[in-house]
Amino acid sequence: MKKTIWAFRPIIFTLLGLYAAVTIATLFFNVTVFYIEAAVLVVVCAYVFLRLRNAQKDVYLFLKNIGDTLSGTQREAISRFPIPTLVVSDANEILWYNGLFSKNVLGGNDIYGQDVSLLMPNRDLEAEYNGKTGFDISYNGHEYTVFVGVSADKYSKLYICYLFDNTDLKTKALKYKQTRPAVLHIVVDNYEETIQSLRESEKTQIVGSIENILENFISQTNGILKKPDRDKFIAVIEEQHMQKIIEKKFEILDQVRQITVADKTPVTFSIGVGRGCEDMATADKMAAQALDMALGRGGDQAAVKTTSGFEFYGGVSKGVEKRTKVRTRIVASALSELIESADNVMVMGHKNGDLDSIGSAIACARIAQHLGKSAWVVVNREQTLAMPIIEKFDKAGQQDLFLEPARAMEFLMRKTLLIVVDTHIRTLLESQELYEQCKYVAVIDHHRKMVGHIDNAVIFYHEPHASSASEMVTELLQYISDDDKMIGALEAEALLGGITLDTKNFVLKTGVRTFEAAAYLRRLGADTVAVKQLFSSNMEAYQLKSKIISGAKVYKNCAVAYCSANNPDLRVIAPQAADELLSISNVDASFVLYKTPAGIQLSARSLGQVNVQVIMEQLGGGGHHTMAGAFIKDEGLEGATNKLLDAIDQYIA
């Protein structure tokens, strides 16, 4: 031990000897300088010997403290400890290491007195000791796990580090992780629509192009590709290749979009990935769930599911409408049977319910009443954005149709049916307590599917290609009963108002069936002038909206505006301002931020070229391709704006 401690003594003594010789030589030239140098020499020698003595004392103190817990034989063998061992001072100076450390870790090199960061960069030994667990380092091509012990007294502290070489184990563990199977379920979104009007030769060409892209995609890995159906594919690849695919953001989505048919409609994929699973069966199940999520969000994207949740890639296109009235008829029949078997019916939308939420809820309540059941619309009047239509029903003497969430709990029965409209997310419900108390739940929604959706619904009628929940309910009406008197003019106006709101006056997300639904409501007596009046506002609100629009800034073809005013009508004004900003040339999306007592609310709109849902999801929100929102807690307008700009940058990247 003593030899190890004093291994660097010859160098120090040589330097001191040279300095002493120079001092003696000075005696023959200048006595005064000689005395000065002699004094300095004495001080230096004293300092050097003191430091060496303290270093030796510290190491011996450390070994003594360790030795107290060891047997006599173990104390004798401390220097020949069978694990590479390192002693470090509290100043991070390397004081000692055993022979195994010198031979196996350093390869015979000498690092006495150097900083321990040479071996363990960015490591705090005190924190590692308090953590009671080892940490990993790499050195000279080897992998080590380091465990830290401490020996301390009131004067100093020493750290003892034990290095376990587990290079082979970690190499095998990494290889195991890299070769774990990831399962991909791939579906051609618009297969039927793509080939139905093509000639046989054109069909063969399109199908061949699709399969060629997939084969090239898989050939870059060592995976396998199978085709269980004409529009479905299943692939199994290793995790190491899956990581590269994710890093490239599933570029296959862009490649297949280059395939277009005669009417310039692009071909798109929906991909569900299950990865990070213990076995193949679990990965396959998670891939199916991820594919369902990708399709529920509109298609043309990849959803990756792991044990920690979902990740989404793509989703830049508008998606292709592929609804069929067959499913609507089946849902209508199932919903009728569910209502008839219930004791009573509650209908509920999302928080801060708008015209689409309240309009579709009113119609669902009328369906239940037509089938002979007591039914109510659960709404918080103080927070709803649809008070104009609710006031119309109040004036018509139908105020009993609406219940506050707290009062609705009084009408709960054993077989109460809860119909949720215009949302499928638990946390966005008007009353989560009511949802949790109801055993029978049906969901009718058109928003793109999000994580945290209601997963215990008896009926989950989800159509992301529909313009609005009101359009979906209008179609259900036509299959539930042939009686046109099931709903009156007021209910028809509420539904038409919901469609008008979500389509921005029949501009966005409108298909053939949207206009068919509007025509049906018009036949039931919906007054378009009365619907237009539902969107009217007072002069103060109009001026505030104009102020928000005039203060907007354009950032990468996105209009961003904010309002710091304290106005209760901002929940209505902000979305309207966002809609108006889309009329500015070279603006593909608009975002309006405003303050609320709890944080910052965002309203996002687009004309379809930008998927604002993806941007809002980065901020904890969600919504639809062209209409979304988010809420940011504990942030001011400036901080929330910076987060929004970062999210826009990430989306564009």
Secondary structure, DSSP 8 states (H G I E B T S, - for coil): -HHHHTTTHHHHHHHHHHHHHHHHHHTTT-HHHHHHHHHHHHHHHHHHHHHHHHHHHHHHHHHHHHHTTS-HHHHHTGGG-SS-EEEEETTSBEEEE-HHIIIIISTT---TTSBGGGTSTT--HHHHHHHTS-EEEEETTEEEEEEEEEEE-SS-EEEEEEEEE-HHHHHHHHHHHHT-EEEEEEEETTHHHHHTTS-HHHHHHHHHHHHHHHHHHHHTTT-EEEEEETTEEEEEEEHHHHHHHHHTT-THHHHHTT-B-TT--B--EEEEEE-S-SSHHHHHHHHHHHHHHHHHTTSSEEEEEETTEEEEEE--S-------HHHHHHHHHHHHHHHHTSS-EEEE-BSS--HHHHHHHHHHHHHHHHTT--EEEE--TTT-S-HHHHHHHHHTT-GGGEE-HHHHGGG--TT-EEEEES--BGGGBS-HHHHHH-SEEEEEE-S---TTB----SEEEE-TTSS-HHHHHHHHHHHH-S-GGGS-HHHHHHHHHHHHHHHTTTTSS--HHHHHHHHHHHHTT--HHHHHHTT---HHHHHHHHHHHHT-EEETTEEEEEE----TTHHHHHHHHHHHHTTSTT--EEEEEEEETTEEEEEEEESSSS-HHHHHHTTT-EE-SSEEEEEEES--HHHHHHHHHHHHHHHH-
